[in-house]
Amino acid sequence: MLRVCEDPNNLPFSNRAGEGFENKIAELLARELGWTLEYTWFPQRMGFIRKHAARARSRFQPLQVRPGIGGTGRFELASTTKPYYRSTYALVYAKGKGLDSVTAPEGCSGSSRRS
């Protein structure tokens, strides 16, 4: 059995319906190995590993962080494999809807000064 930890609502990466590309990678890997696939759903937000570890400790269980498909190549709290892709983020917005003056990511925080 291949056990994978994924975010239940994080498209295009993963979701409970199996529509994300990380879901497809997990399905392909399980199929190629001849194993069944089992998911553990846990939101992968800031503090994911720390919160997962605290959850295991609160139940007096050993920490069993199941592998996720995605992640960064450099991560201090867990072992990782070599990244299989690299990506960037882009902001796309409709002109005239309040974001025309944003020129840097910091301008999206809501704390930027308005003239």
SULDAMO-V497728 format. One record per pair of residues at least 24 apart in sequence whose ideal C-beta (glycine too) atoms are under 7 Angstrom apart, sorted by the first residue. I is the first residue (numbers start at 0). J is the second residue. If there is no record, write none. Layout:
I,J + I,J
This chain:
0,34 + 0,35 + 0,37 + 1,25 + 1,28 + 1,29 + 1,32 + 1,34 + 1,36 + 2,37 + 2,39 + 2,65 + 3,36 + 3,38 + 3,65 + 3,66 + 3,67 + 3,68 + 4,39 + 4,41 + 4,64 + 4,65 + 4,66 + 4,67 + 5,38 + 5,40 + 5,67 + 5,68 + 6,42 + 6,43 + 7,40 + 7,42 + 9,43 + 12,69 + 15,40 + 21,68 + 21,69 + 24,68 + 25,68 + 39,65 + 43,67 + 48,76 + 48,77
